[in-house]
């Protein structure tokens, strides 16, 4: 990952081929001591792990797509769970036939590039376990 541009609160980040966006981003957030942010990104991927949260079963249903996809929209936020950076992101991805896939994004591996705009927020967004849903919600 490379920081292309930054000011006091905003960053333009570039992820390159074979980088896993979320692991790299979490390390960046920890190193910059960012405890709250919002981000959006576009690019191209070769692997994405999407998920749907089954509220009745209270668990995620994950599916890996290992194919070339356009990242047409990735949006999310970062906070902290037990002082460790945690991400919440959803995305839309398009195939060569112009069909789309979407859902909660757990993993994203880049094929060519991914360009992210990240805004650092003042303060700290913390997450904690919600007993009703079994999700780590903002608290």
CORVENGI-V345375 format. One record per backbone hydrogen bond with DSSP energy under -0.5 kcal/mol. CO is the residue of the C=O (numbers start at 0). NH is the residue of the N-H. E is the energy in kcal/mol with one decimal. If there is no record, write none. Layout:
co = [CO/CO]
nh = [NH/NH]
e = [E/E]
This chain:
co = [1/1/4/8/9/10/10/11/11/12/13/14/15/18/18/19/20/21/22/23/24/25/26/27/28/28/29/32/34/35/36/37/38/39/40/41/42/43/43/44/46/47/47/48/48/49/50/51/51/52/53/53/58/59/60/62/63/64/64/68/69/69/70/72/73/74/75/76/77/78/79/80/83/85/87/88/89/90/91/91/92/93/94/98/100/102/103/103/106/107/108/108/109/111/112/113/113/114/115/115/116/117/117/118/123/124/125/127/128/129/129/134/134/136]
nh = [3/13/11/119/6/12/117/3/4/115/1/113/18/20/109/23/24/25/26/27/28/29/30/31/32/33/32/34/124/120/77/118/75/116/73/114/70/110/111/68/108/49/64/105/106/62/103/53/60/54/57/58/53/61/51/49/65/47/66/44/71/93/42/91/40/89/38/87/36/85/126/83/80/78/76/104/74/102/71/72/100/69/97/94/92/90/50/105/48/20/45/46/17/16/43/14/115/41/12/117/39/10/119/37/125/79/138/136/130/133/134/129/136/127]
e = [-0.7/-2.8/-2.7/-4.1/-2.1/-0.5/-2.7/-2.8/-1.3/-3.0/-2.6/-1.8/-2.2/-0.7/-2.4/-1.9/-2.8/-2.3/-1.7/-2.1/-2.7/-2.2/-2.4/-2.3/-0.5/-2.5/-0.8/-0.6/-1.9/-2.8/-2.0/-3.1/-2.4/-2.9/-1.4/-2.8/-2.9/-1.8/-0.8/-2.7/-2.9/-0.6/-3.1/-3.0/-1.1/-2.5/-2.1/-0.7/-2.7/-1.0/-1.7/-1.5/-2.6/-0.6/-1.5/-2.5/-0.6/-2.0/-1.0/-3.1/-1.2/-2.0/-1.7/-2.8/-2.1/-2.6/-2.6/-2.3/-1.6/-2.0/-2.6/-1.1/-2.3/-2.4/-2.2/-2.7/-2.5/-1.8/-1.4/-1.6/-2.6/-2.4/-2.0/-2.7/-2.8/-2.4/-1.8/-0.6/-2.4/-2.7/-2.5/-1.4/-3.0/-0.7/-2.4/-2.9/-0.5/-1.8/-2.8/-0.5/-1.9/-2.7/-0.5/-1.8/-0.7/-2.4/-2.7/-1.8/-0.6/-2.8/-0.5/-2.9/-1.2/-2.5]
